Amino acid sequence: MRTPRIDTERLTLDSILPSDAGAIYRYCQDPEIHRWVHTPDPYGLPDAEYFTGTYAASAANSTELTLWSIRSGRAMLGVIELRHEPLASATIGYWLGAEHRGLGYMTEAVHAITDYALSPTGFDLRRVHWEAFVGNHASATVAHRSGFTFEGMLRQSTVHRARRVDAWHASLLSTDTREPKAGWPL
Ligand SMILES: CC(C)(COP(=O)(O)OP(=O)(O)OC[C@H]1O[C@@H](n2cnc3c(N)ncnc32)[C@H](O)[C@@H]1OP(=O)(O)O)[C@@H](O)C(=O)NCCC(=O)NCCS
């Protein structure tokens, strides 16, 4: 899906470019990204070049995936994706380079992207789904602060690095408020 540019107070969210490969390669040396995200491990420069070139271009031409680069000024900070699904739904995924965490950037970006995704003038979705491996408190905190409702844990429902793992699930509906909801395992 073509990437709509979205501006927030501190960030610009726009298309991933081939020139982002160096930053993505550097950020994806972080074990925390390998622990929680389905990235190639080890992560080489050719992986970043493929992601920012072929993969991003084919996402832009598909109806299945929207990818955003998170930028502050000239710096590329991380990535957000929306994986489009039937019934006006999509699953959100995200990561930030380690030195850009702890500053509220991801909560700001998720808020803006879910606003766009659920708006009749944006993707006009009814539901955004969030999923993380059990124990990913940083990701859960972002979803909680963005107004997602925790829906539970699905045992061994996903596979990561050839092992079955339990996953937390949550959702944000187009009719929901953005107030943090009770019931998160945080
Ligand atoms: C998920 C991620 C994008 C969040 O980035 P961020 O918004 O900068 O948030 P932080 O990492 O600072 O964490 C958000 C909050 O969770 C808290 N937190 C972080 N790690 C935690 C942990 N292991 N246990 C409990 N709380 C934790 C932080 O203290 C922070 O709260 P605070 O603002 O009150 O201090 C980032 O941590 C990341 O890229 N992680 C690796 C990739 C990843 O897990 N992606 C999500 C896959 S579902």
The ligand as an SDF file (V2000), in Angstrom:
LIG
                    3D

 48 50  0  0  0  0  0  0  0  0999 V2000
    8.7410   -1.4590   21.6480 C   0  0  0  0  0  0  0  0  0  0  0  0
    9.5490   -0.1750   21.4700 C   0  0  0  0  0  0  0  0  0  0  0  0
    9.3290    0.3680   20.0700 C   0  0  0  0  0  0  0  0  0  0  0  0
    9.0370    0.8480   22.4840 C   0  0  0  0  0  0  0  0  0  0  0  0
    9.8870    1.9730   22.4060 O   0  0  0  0  0  0  0  0  0  0  0  0
    9.6070    3.3090   23.2950 P   0  0  0  0  0  0  0  0  0  0  0  0
    8.3050    3.8960   23.0260 O   0  0  0  0  0  0  0  0  0  0  0  0
   10.7600    4.2010   23.1720 O   0  0  0  0  0  0  0  0  0  0  0  0
    9.4150    2.7570   24.6730 O   0  0  0  0  0  0  0  0  0  0  0  0
   10.4790    2.2420   25.7710 P   0  0  0  0  0  0  0  0  0  0  0  0
   11.3590    1.2140   25.2110 O   0  0  0  0  0  0  0  0  0  0  0  0
   11.0950    3.3930   26.4350 O   0  0  0  0  0  0  0  0  0  0  0  0
    9.4380    1.5760   26.7220 O   0  0  0  0  0  0  0  0  0  0  0  0
    8.1460    2.1210   26.9050 C   0  0  0  0  0  0  0  0  0  0  0  0
    7.8320    2.0090   28.3490 C   0  0  0  0  0  0  0  0  0  0  0  0
    7.9300    0.6380   28.6810 O   0  0  0  0  0  0  0  0  0  0  0  0
    8.8370    0.5310   29.7680 C   0  0  0  0  0  0  0  0  0  0  0  0
    9.6390   -0.6700   29.5770 N   0  0  0  0  0  0  0  0  0  0  0  0
   10.6340   -0.8490   28.6920 C   0  0  0  0  0  0  0  0  0  0  0  0
   11.1350   -2.0890   28.8270 N   0  0  0  0  0  0  0  0  0  0  0  0
   10.4490   -2.6830   29.8310 C   0  0  0  0  0  0  0  0  0  0  0  0
   10.5050   -3.9450   30.4690 C   0  0  0  0  0  0  0  0  0  0  0  0
   11.3570   -4.8800   30.0680 N   0  0  0  0  0  0  0  0  0  0  0  0
    9.6560   -4.1970   31.4870 N   0  0  0  0  0  0  0  0  0  0  0  0
    8.7580   -3.2640   31.9080 C   0  0  0  0  0  0  0  0  0  0  0  0
    8.6580   -2.0430   31.3270 N   0  0  0  0  0  0  0  0  0  0  0  0
    9.4980   -1.7610   30.3050 C   0  0  0  0  0  0  0  0  0  0  0  0
    9.7210    1.7520   29.7250 C   0  0  0  0  0  0  0  0  0  0  0  0
   10.2210    2.0330   31.0060 O   0  0  0  0  0  0  0  0  0  0  0  0
    8.7920    2.7990   29.2000 C   0  0  0  0  0  0  0  0  0  0  0  0
    8.0220    3.3520   30.2370 O   0  0  0  0  0  0  0  0  0  0  0  0
    8.3690    4.8460   30.7970 P   0  0  0  0  0  0  0  0  0  0  0  0
    8.1540    5.7730   29.6200 O   0  0  0  0  0  0  0  0  0  0  0  0
    7.3540    5.0260   31.8770 O   0  0  0  0  0  0  0  0  0  0  0  0
    9.7810    4.8010   31.2470 O   0  0  0  0  0  0  0  0  0  0  0  0
   11.0610   -0.4040   21.6910 C   0  0  0  0  0  0  0  0  0  0  0  0
   11.2640   -0.8160   23.0020 O   0  0  0  0  0  0  0  0  0  0  0  0
   11.6610   -1.3980   20.7030 C   0  0  0  0  0  0  0  0  0  0  0  0
   11.9430   -1.0670   19.5750 O   0  0  0  0  0  0  0  0  0  0  0  0
   11.8930   -2.6430   21.1830 N   0  0  0  0  0  0  0  0  0  0  0  0
   12.5030   -3.6970   20.3270 C   0  0  0  0  0  0  0  0  0  0  0  0
   11.5720   -4.1580   19.2090 C   0  0  0  0  0  0  0  0  0  0  0  0
   10.1950   -4.5540   19.7040 C   0  0  0  0  0  0  0  0  0  0  0  0
   10.0420   -5.1650   20.7500 O   0  0  0  0  0  0  0  0  0  0  0  0
    9.1670   -4.2260   18.9090 N   0  0  0  0  0  0  0  0  0  0  0  0
    7.7760   -4.5870   19.1970 C   0  0  0  0  0  0  0  0  0  0  0  0
    7.4750   -5.9640   18.7100 C   0  0  0  0  0  0  0  0  0  0  0  0
    5.7810   -6.3920   19.1040 S   0  0  0  0  0  0  0  0  0  0  0  0
  1  2  1  0
  2  3  1  0
  2  4  1  0
  2 36  1  0
  4  5  1  0
  5  6  1  0
  6  7  2  0
  6  8  1  0
  6  9  1  0
  9 10  1  0
 10 11  2  0
 10 12  1  0
 10 13  1  0
 13 14  1  0
 14 15  1  0
 15 16  1  0
 15 30  1  0
 16 17  1  0
 17 18  1  0
 17 28  1  0
 18 19  1  0
 18 27  1  0
 19 20  2  0
 20 21  1  0
 21 22  1  0
 21 27  2  0
 22 23  1  0
 22 24  2  0
 24 25  1  0
 25 26  2  0
 26 27  1  0
 28 29  1  0
 28 30  1  0
 30 31  1  0
 31 32  1  0
 32 33  2  0
 32 34  1  0
 32 35  1  0
 36 37  1  0
 36 38  1  0
 38 39  2  0
 38 40  1  0
 40 41  1  0
 41 42  1  0
 42 43  1  0
 43 44  2  0
 43 45  1  0
 45 46  1  0
 46 47  1  0
 47 48  1  0
M  END
$$$$
